[in-house]
Amino acid sequence: MIQTIRGTKDILPGEISEWHFLEEVFKRITSQFGYKEIRTPVLEFTEVFSRGIGEGTDIVGKEMYSFNTKDEKKPESVTMRPEMTASVVRSVTQHSLLHHQPTLRLWYCAPFFRYENPQKGRQRQFHQFGAECIGSPNPESDAEVVILAATVLKEIGITDYTLAINSLGNKTSREKYRTELISFLKGKFDELSEDSQNRLEKNPLRVLDSKDAKDKAATKDAPSILDFLDEESETYFKNVQEILKESDVEFTVNPRLVRGLDYYNHTVFEFLTTKLGSQDALGGGGRYDPLFAQLGGKETPAVGFALGIERLLLLREQNNVQAEALKPDIFIIGDGSAKKIQKLALQIRQKNLYVLTDLLRKSFKAQMKESNKLGTRYTIIFGQQEEEKGIAIIKNMETGVQTEYPLKEIADFQF
Ligand code: HAM
């Protein structure tokens, strides 16, 4: 048998209620915050991500599904999106979406692709729910997206996480810190993992959140970015924290949090859990003011986040919270003629009810058993006898009470 590709999964009918539940929450909460949905193509020119996320990152360096198009004369390198932020920035710039309104609030729920080593909570095709707030250079927008993410988590019953936040400061602060950090890391060069040795010049901040025990030990006394923030950056970070506190969003400041993508400045944050083994990030995000210009657009301040849907689902499963599958309102059973049964079902569906009929011509007993098993609210019995009399029997499955009704009037019954 042909199977799914490693790291990809079917989402089967038995799991779909959970997805629908989450999607309903995403739609409802984002609309309360005034965010509008955006959908962009899965395929983008590779440049969108290589320039956006950064050549030195794991995503661009190792994990992208990139290939050349079949055009023989001028093949183009395209990539199946590994994340959405760069695509959103490309789209906002391409369509001049900021032309008519100064701030854009956007959200998405979509599949993404990264060639990573699959394990629990880590897939090669995975899904994110995310939001991007574009156009505001002020800390209230950083706080707004964090509060939005926290509200969604609460609404889907996830409370067992911690929120870590940090500031990478403005460009001046970051560059000062970068120089200092490189010189510190050079002093520890031999104690670092090979990966970190390679990253040292290209992406030194990443060495700080390496999971390798050698790196952790070697960077124990590394300088803290927070000591390098200039006044502007410090005030900015303080303001974000004050707004979060006032909204009762709990967090801890982690000066080593740097995130794996190059486009961030000022605020970065991550929602972490201890319940999913090594895949401990439920989601993350931050401010990415440099990204618009990096992708050839006009300089534009922006901030956003993404949550990993598979990880949210795993956590709900682990906590034994599961959305209930939709139950039929009505099951029509019996050996009455198929044409009458189908017509009756259609009439009742017009009242916006969920109506099932038997398609396998099973015995009356088997059909009643199935109706019971599905948790149907009402079973309508329509056998040959009822058909001859021009009636049907409505059985309230909760009380067991059965009532005879003229067939013509059944659709008017208050189910
Ligand atoms: P990210 O940290 O790369 O950020 O991904 C966000 C979340 O997506 C992760 O915390 C994780 O829950 C989930 N995720 C990532 N990779 C996988 C995978 N292979 N399998 C399962 N889940 C995964 C971003 O993508 C940024 N675009 C977030 C952002 C939005 N920053 C600003 N705006």
Residues whose N, C-alpha, C, O or C-beta is under 5 A from the ligand:
A	BS01	HAM	E83 M84 T85 R114 E116 G121 R122 Q123 F126 Q128 A131 A281 L282 G283 G284 G285 G286 G304 F305 A306 L307 G308 R311
